Amino acid sequence: MSRGLWFVAGASAGVYVVTKARRLADSVTTEGLRARWQGLTHGARLLTEDVRTAQAEREVELRESLGLPASPPAGRQLTGPSAPPGPAPVASLVPPIEEDRKNDH
């Protein structure tokens, strides 16, 4: 019985090693590398889609909690604080160089 048990264990280990070696050899071929790359890009697309979905859901939750409309009006976006009123910038007081050249001729 002991010999039969060792025979089965050895045969099973041999089948396992051959299967793993064959898979490894297939994975380093051009087709295998292409399949891995396609799997990686597909996974990245799925992850991007999940992130965008979660982002949209979170935005809806935040808008509800802050009392904002469900979606911003078309063509309008939230902006930062506007510049305080004050003197005009110096750059707007100086005429462009091209106008100076036209006046010289």
LUMNUVO-962905 format. One line per 8 residues: number of its first residue (from 1); their letters; for each residue x, y, z of N, C-alpha, C, O. Coordinates in nm, 3 decimals. Example, Ala and Ser with C-alpha at 12.3 -4.5 7.8 and 13.67 -1.06 7.14 Angstrom:
2
1> AS> 1.319 -0.569 0.780 1.230 -0.450 0.780 1.320 -0.330 0.780 1.424 -0.332 0.846  1.285 -0.225 0.708 1.367 -0.106 0.714 1.290 0.003 0.787 1.341 0.114 0.804
This chain:
105
1> MSRGLWFV> 0.081 -0.118 0.000 0.000 0.000 0.000 0.087 0.126 0.000 0.052 0.226 -0.063  0.196 0.121 0.068 0.283 0.236 0.077 0.341 0.271 -0.060 0.354 0.389 -0.093  0.376 0.170 -0.139 0.432 0.197 -0.272 0.327 0.261 -0.363 0.359 0.352 -0.439  0.207 0.216 -0.355 0.098 0.272 -0.436 0.071 0.418 -0.399 0.047 0.501 -0.486  0.076 0.448 -0.270 0.054 0.584 -0.223 0.163 0.676 -0.276 0.133 0.786 -0.322  0.289 0.632 -0.270 0.400 0.714 -0.319 0.396 0.729 -0.471 0.434 0.832 -0.526  0.349 0.624 -0.538 0.337 0.632 -0.683 0.234 0.739 -0.722 0.259 0.820 -0.810  0.119 0.738 -0.656 0.012 0.835 -0.685 0.060 0.976 -0.650 0.032 1.070 -0.724
9> AGASAGVY> 0.130 0.992 -0.538 0.180 1.123 -0.497 0.281 1.175 -0.599 0.278 1.293 -0.634  0.370 1.089 -0.646 0.470 1.130 -0.744 0.407 1.165 -0.878 0.445 1.263 -0.941  0.310 1.084 -0.920 0.242 1.111 -1.047 0.164 1.243 -1.039 0.164 1.321 -1.134  0.100 1.267 -0.927 0.025 1.392 -0.909 0.119 1.512 -0.910 0.089 1.614 -0.972  0.232 1.500 -0.842 0.329 1.609 -0.842 0.384 1.632 -0.982 0.403 1.747 -1.022  0.408 1.527 -1.055 0.458 1.541 -1.192 0.357 1.612 -1.281 0.394 1.700 -1.357  0.230 1.574 -1.271 0.126 1.638 -1.351 0.116 1.786 -1.313 0.100 1.871 -1.401  0.125 1.817 -1.186 0.118 1.954 -1.139 0.233 2.037 -1.196 0.211 2.148 -1.245
17> VVTKARRL> 0.355 1.984 -1.188 0.473 2.057 -1.237 0.465 2.077 -1.389 0.497 2.185 -1.438  0.423 1.976 -1.461 0.413 1.989 -1.607 0.307 2.091 -1.645 0.327 2.170 -1.737  0.196 2.090 -1.574 0.089 2.186 -1.602 0.138 2.328 -1.576 0.115 2.418 -1.657  0.205 2.349 -1.461 0.257 2.483 -1.429 0.362 2.527 -1.531 0.363 2.643 -1.572  0.449 2.436 -1.572 0.553 2.471 -1.670 0.491 2.507 -1.804 0.537 2.600 -1.870  0.388 2.435 -1.845 0.322 2.464 -1.971 0.253 2.601 -1.967 0.258 2.677 -2.064  0.188 2.631 -1.854 0.125 2.762 -1.840 0.227 2.875 -1.842 0.204 2.979 -1.903  0.340 2.854 -1.777 0.446 2.954 -1.776 0.501 2.975 -1.917 0.523 3.089 -1.960
25> ADSVTTEG> 0.522 2.866 -1.989 0.573 2.877 -2.126 0.472 2.950 -2.215 0.512 3.029 -2.301  0.343 2.923 -2.196 0.241 2.991 -2.276 0.231 3.140 -2.242 0.200 3.222 -2.328  0.258 3.173 -2.117 0.242 3.313 -2.076 0.354 3.403 -2.128 0.334 3.524 -2.138  0.468 3.349 -2.162 0.578 3.432 -2.212 0.585 3.437 -2.364 0.677 3.497 -2.420  0.490 3.376 -2.431 0.484 3.388 -2.577 0.419 3.521 -2.612 0.364 3.589 -2.525  0.424 3.558 -2.737 0.364 3.683 -2.783 0.215 3.685 -2.755 0.161 3.786 -2.709  0.148 3.576 -2.783 0.004 3.568 -2.760 -0.028 3.574 -2.611 -0.125 3.638 -2.571  0.053 3.509 -2.531 0.032 3.512 -2.387 0.051 3.651 -2.328 -0.027 3.695 -2.244
33> LRARWQGL> 0.156 3.720 -2.373 0.179 3.856 -2.326 0.068 3.949 -2.372 0.026 4.038 -2.297  0.020 3.929 -2.495 -0.089 4.011 -2.547 -0.216 3.988 -2.463 -0.287 4.083 -2.430  -0.243 3.863 -2.429 -0.360 3.832 -2.348 -0.349 3.895 -2.209 -0.447 3.946 -2.156  -0.229 3.892 -2.151 -0.210 3.956 -2.020 -0.230 4.106 -2.031 -0.294 4.166 -1.944  -0.177 4.169 -2.136 -0.192 4.312 -2.154 -0.340 4.349 -2.171 -0.387 4.447 -2.114  -0.413 4.270 -2.250 -0.555 4.297 -2.269 -0.631 4.282 -2.138 -0.723 4.360 -2.110  -0.594 4.184 -2.059 -0.657 4.168 -1.929 -0.629 4.286 -1.837 -0.717 4.332 -1.764  -0.506 4.335 -1.841 -0.468 4.450 -1.759 -0.545 4.576 -1.802 -0.595 4.649 -1.717
41> THGARLLT> -0.553 4.601 -1.932 -0.624 4.720 -1.978 -0.774 4.709 -1.951 -0.838 4.809 -1.919  -0.829 4.590 -1.962 -0.971 4.571 -1.931 -0.995 4.599 -1.783 -1.094 4.664 -1.748  -0.908 4.550 -1.698 -0.920 4.576 -1.555 -0.910 4.724 -1.523 -0.982 4.775 -1.437  -0.820 4.794 -1.592 -0.806 4.938 -1.571 -0.933 5.012 -1.614 -0.975 5.106 -1.547  -0.993 4.970 -1.725 -1.118 5.032 -1.770 -1.230 5.010 -1.668 -1.307 5.102 -1.638  -1.239 4.888 -1.616 -1.341 4.859 -1.516 -1.320 4.943 -1.390 -1.416 4.994 -1.332  -1.195 4.956 -1.347 -1.164 5.037 -1.230 -1.201 5.182 -1.254 -1.260 5.246 -1.167  -1.168 5.236 -1.371 -1.201 5.374 -1.403 -1.352 5.395 -1.402 -1.400 5.495 -1.350
49> EDVRTAQA> -1.424 5.301 -1.458 -1.570 5.310 -1.460 -1.626 5.309 -1.317 -1.717 5.386 -1.286  -1.574 5.222 -1.232 -1.620 5.215 -1.094 -1.590 5.344 -1.018 -1.672 5.392 -0.940  -1.472 5.401 -1.041 -1.435 5.525 -0.974 -1.527 5.638 -1.019 -1.572 5.717 -0.935  -1.554 5.648 -1.147 -1.643 5.754 -1.197 -1.784 5.739 -1.143 -1.849 5.838 -1.110  -1.832 5.616 -1.134 -1.965 5.592 -1.078 -1.970 5.633 -0.932 -2.064 5.700 -0.889  -1.869 5.593 -0.855 -1.864 5.630 -0.714 -1.850 5.780 -0.697 -1.909 5.838 -0.605  -1.775 5.845 -0.784 -1.759 5.990 -0.778 -1.892 6.060 -0.803 -1.926 6.155 -0.733  -1.967 6.013 -0.901 -2.097 6.073 -0.931 -2.194 6.053 -0.815 -2.268 6.144 -0.780
57> EREVELRE> -2.193 5.934 -0.755 -2.280 5.908 -0.641 -2.245 5.998 -0.524 -2.333 6.052 -0.457  -2.116 6.014 -0.498 -2.072 6.098 -0.387 -2.108 6.244 -0.413 -2.144 6.316 -0.319  -2.098 6.289 -0.538 -2.133 6.427 -0.570 -2.281 6.451 -0.542 -2.318 6.556 -0.490  -2.365 6.354 -0.577 -2.508 6.367 -0.550 -2.532 6.374 -0.399 -2.611 6.456 -0.353  -2.464 6.290 -0.322 -2.479 6.292 -0.176 -2.437 6.427 -0.119 -2.505 6.482 -0.034  -2.324 6.480 -0.166 -2.277 6.609 -0.117 -2.373 6.721 -0.154 -2.400 6.809 -0.072  -2.424 6.718 -0.276 -2.517 6.823 -0.318 -2.644 6.818 -0.232 -2.697 6.922 -0.195  -2.693 6.697 -0.202 -2.812 6.684 -0.118 -2.784 6.736 0.023 -2.866 6.807 0.081
65> SLGLPASP> -2.668 6.702 0.078 -2.637 6.744 0.215 -2.612 6.894 0.224 -2.637 6.953 0.330  -2.564 6.957 0.119 -2.538 7.101 0.119 -2.657 7.183 0.069 -2.653 7.306 0.072  -2.760 7.116 0.022 -2.879 7.186 -0.026 -2.861 7.249 -0.162 -2.930 7.345 -0.194  -2.771 7.198 -0.243 -2.748 7.249 -0.378 -2.838 7.176 -0.475 -2.888 7.068 -0.444  -2.861 7.233 -0.594 -2.941 7.162 -0.694 -2.875 7.029 -0.730 -2.755 7.009 -0.711  -2.957 6.938 -0.781 -2.907 6.804 -0.813 -2.794 6.807 -0.914 -2.701 6.726 -0.907  -2.800 6.900 -1.008 -2.692 6.915 -1.105 -2.674 7.063 -1.132 -2.771 7.138 -1.128  -2.551 7.106 -1.161 -2.530 7.248 -1.187 -2.598 7.289 -1.317 -2.609 7.208 -1.408
73> PAGRQLTG> -2.645 7.415 -1.327 -2.706 7.461 -1.453 -2.607 7.448 -1.568 -2.485 7.459 -1.548  -2.659 7.426 -1.686 -2.573 7.409 -1.803 -2.491 7.535 -1.826 -2.544 7.646 -1.823  -2.363 7.517 -1.849 -2.275 7.628 -1.880 -2.227 7.704 -1.758 -2.150 7.799 -1.772  -2.268 7.666 -1.640 -2.225 7.736 -1.519 -2.146 7.642 -1.432 -2.178 7.523 -1.420  -2.043 7.695 -1.373 -1.961 7.617 -1.281 -1.933 7.702 -1.159 -1.936 7.825 -1.165  -1.906 7.636 -1.049 -1.870 7.708 -0.929 -1.735 7.772 -0.949 -1.644 7.710 -1.004  -1.721 7.895 -0.904 -1.594 7.966 -0.915 -1.549 8.010 -0.778 -1.626 8.008 -0.682  -1.425 8.049 -0.770 -1.371 8.099 -0.645 -1.418 8.241 -0.620 -1.494 8.296 -0.700
81> PSAPPGPA> -1.373 8.302 -0.511 -1.415 8.439 -0.482 -1.365 8.533 -0.591 -1.257 8.514 -0.646  -1.445 8.635 -0.620 -1.406 8.731 -0.723 -1.304 8.828 -0.665 -1.290 8.840 -0.543  -1.231 8.895 -0.753 -1.128 8.989 -0.710 -1.195 9.110 -0.646 -1.298 9.157 -0.695  -1.139 9.162 -0.537 -1.200 9.278 -0.472 -1.189 9.400 -0.562 -1.092 9.413 -0.636  -1.286 9.490 -0.555 -1.278 9.609 -0.639 -1.161 9.694 -0.594 -1.131 9.704 -0.475  -1.094 9.755 -0.688 -0.978 9.836 -0.657 -0.928 9.904 -0.782 -0.998 9.907 -0.883  -0.809 9.958 -0.776 -0.755 10.026 -0.894 -0.732 9.928 -1.009 -0.712 9.808 -0.987  -0.737 9.980 -1.130 -0.717 9.897 -1.249 -0.574 9.847 -1.252 -0.483 9.917 -1.208
89> PVASLVPP> -0.551 9.728 -1.303 -0.415 9.677 -1.312 -0.330 9.766 -1.401 -0.381 9.829 -1.494  -0.203 9.773 -1.373 -0.111 9.858 -1.447 -0.101 9.816 -1.592 -0.088 9.901 -1.680  -0.108 9.686 -1.619 -0.094 9.637 -1.756 -0.203 9.693 -1.847 -0.178 9.713 -1.966  -0.322 9.720 -1.794 -0.429 9.772 -1.880 -0.409 9.920 -1.911 -0.469 9.972 -2.005  -0.326 9.989 -1.832 -0.301 10.132 -1.856 -0.194 10.154 -1.961 -0.187 10.262 -2.019  -0.110 10.054 -1.987 -0.001 10.068 -2.083 -0.050 10.017 -2.217 -0.094 9.902 -2.225  -0.043 10.098 -2.325 -0.090 10.050 -2.456 0.003 9.942 -2.509 0.122 9.940 -2.477  -0.050 9.852 -2.590 0.034 9.748 -2.648 0.143 9.809 -2.736 0.128 9.920 -2.786
97> IEEDRKND> 0.250 9.737 -2.753 0.366 9.784 -2.829 0.329 9.808 -2.975 0.381 9.902 -3.037  0.242 9.727 -3.031 0.205 9.741 -3.171 0.142 9.878 -3.198 0.167 9.937 -3.303  0.061 9.928 -3.107 0.000 10.059 -3.128 0.105 10.170 -3.126 0.094 10.267 -3.200  0.208 10.155 -3.041 0.316 10.253 -3.038 0.388 10.257 -3.172 0.422 10.365 -3.220  0.410 10.143 -3.231 0.480 10.138 -3.361 0.398 10.204 -3.470 0.452 10.271 -3.557  0.269 10.185 -3.466 0.181 10.247 -3.568 0.184 10.398 -3.556 0.184 10.468 -3.658  0.188 10.450 -3.434 0.191 10.594 -3.414 0.323 10.657 -3.457 0.325 10.774 -3.494  0.435 10.582 -3.452 0.565 10.633 -3.490 0.577 10.651 -3.640 0.654 10.737 -3.683
105> H> 0.508 10.578 -3.720 0.522 10.583 -3.866 0.436 10.686 -3.929 0.438 10.701 -4.051
